[in-house]
Amino acid sequence: MRITVYDVLEYLASGMSQEQILSDFPYLTKEDILACLSYAADREKHLMVR
């Protein structure tokens, strides 16, 4: 089963903690969540440059 970056960001934005996400999706790691946040920040940075 896969979860998208968008899904992880939506869960965080809705108020779920990292611990709740990790509990609901045990195949994810804390590093996976941080990678999603890093991806979103990098994407935002690139959109601002245009």
Backbone bond lengths (Angstrom), bond angles and torsions (degrees), N, CA, C in turn:
res aa  C-N    CA-C-N  psi(-1)  N-CA   C-N-CA  omega(-1)  CA-C   N-CA-C  phi
1 M - - - 1.457 - - 1.526 108.69 -
2 R 1.297 115.34 139.92 1.460 119.94 179.63 1.518 110.41 -119.00
3 I 1.300 114.70 154.89 1.458 121.40 175.61 1.525 106.49 -128.96
4 T 1.307 116.70 140.26 1.461 119.78 -176.53 1.530 111.24 -86.82
5 V 1.324 114.75 161.27 1.461 120.71 174.38 1.522 108.82 -57.79
6 Y 1.323 115.52 -42.99 1.463 120.56 179.69 1.526 110.64 -56.60
7 D 1.323 116.92 -45.00 1.465 120.52 -179.87 1.527 111.05 -60.45
8 V 1.311 116.42 -46.73 1.472 120.12 -179.79 1.523 110.21 -60.77
9 L 1.321 117.34 -44.61 1.463 120.75 179.80 1.529 111.20 -64.46
10 E 1.322 116.94 -38.88 1.468 120.62 177.22 1.526 111.19 -62.82
11 Y 1.330 116.68 -42.86 1.461 119.86 178.29 1.529 110.93 -62.03
12 L 1.309 116.64 -43.80 1.465 120.20 178.27 1.529 110.56 -63.81
13 A 1.326 116.75 -44.00 1.465 121.29 -178.90 1.525 111.78 -65.02
14 S 1.329 116.74 -29.24 1.465 119.64 -179.68 1.521 112.28 -80.55
15 G 1.336 116.25 -5.44 1.461 119.41 176.26 1.514 115.21 109.13
16 M 1.320 117.25 -1.34 1.472 118.76 177.35 1.525 109.24 -67.64
17 S 1.296 115.59 140.32 1.458 119.84 176.36 1.529 109.15 -82.76
18 Q 1.312 115.49 163.65 1.457 119.69 175.62 1.525 110.16 -58.07
19 E 1.323 115.88 -39.26 1.460 120.49 -178.83 1.528 111.27 -63.60
20 Q 1.335 116.81 -39.63 1.466 120.21 177.94 1.528 111.15 -64.97
21 I 1.312 116.31 -42.77 1.467 120.55 179.35 1.524 109.65 -63.46
22 L 1.315 116.61 -44.86 1.464 120.30 -179.95 1.525 111.33 -64.39
23 S 1.312 116.91 -33.24 1.462 120.81 177.82 1.535 110.86 -70.17
24 D 1.325 116.22 -41.28 1.465 120.80 -179.37 1.527 112.79 -74.08
25 F 1.320 116.38 -28.01 1.465 121.94 -177.65 1.531 108.53 -129.32
26 P 1.320 117.74 77.65 1.469 121.51 -172.09 1.526 114.91 -63.10
27 Y 1.312 117.95 -14.93 1.466 119.79 177.92 1.526 111.73 -80.94
28 L 1.344 117.62 -9.71 1.457 121.15 175.45 1.519 109.96 -85.77
29 T 1.326 115.02 155.53 1.459 121.31 175.09 1.531 109.09 -119.41
30 K 1.312 115.58 165.71 1.464 119.82 176.00 1.522 109.87 -59.04
31 E 1.322 116.33 -36.18 1.463 121.15 178.94 1.526 110.97 -64.35
32 D 1.330 117.53 -34.22 1.464 121.20 176.83 1.535 110.50 -63.11
33 I 1.311 116.03 -43.10 1.464 120.20 179.97 1.527 110.05 -65.84
34 L 1.316 116.55 -42.83 1.460 119.76 177.80 1.522 111.51 -64.12
35 A 1.326 117.05 -34.97 1.466 121.08 177.57 1.534 109.92 -65.48
36 C 1.327 117.74 -36.99 1.464 120.98 176.62 1.521 110.68 -63.03
37 L 1.315 116.43 -44.08 1.464 120.45 178.81 1.521 111.23 -65.10
38 S 1.307 116.56 -40.18 1.463 121.29 177.98 1.524 110.99 -63.86
39 Y 1.319 116.35 -43.10 1.461 121.58 177.97 1.528 110.30 -59.80
40 A 1.329 116.70 -46.20 1.460 120.84 -179.07 1.527 111.10 -63.51
41 A 1.315 117.20 -41.78 1.464 120.90 179.42 1.522 110.57 -65.19
42 D 1.325 116.93 -42.28 1.464 121.01 179.90 1.524 110.39 -65.13
43 R 1.314 115.89 -41.90 1.474 120.34 179.59 1.530 110.36 -63.82
44 E 1.309 116.45 -42.43 1.467 120.73 178.45 1.524 110.77 -62.07
45 K 1.310 116.13 -42.04 1.464 120.80 178.89 1.518 110.77 -60.33
46 H 1.320 116.68 -43.43 1.467 120.56 -179.55 1.522 111.74 -68.21
47 L 1.323 117.39 -34.01 1.464 120.53 178.34 1.527 111.31 -69.12
48 M 1.327 116.99 -33.28 1.459 121.42 179.96 1.521 111.98 -71.60
49 V 1.319 116.76 -29.47 1.460 121.73 -177.03 1.530 110.37 -71.51
50 R 1.309 117.16 -30.71 1.472 120.38 -176.87 1.459 112.97 -67.24
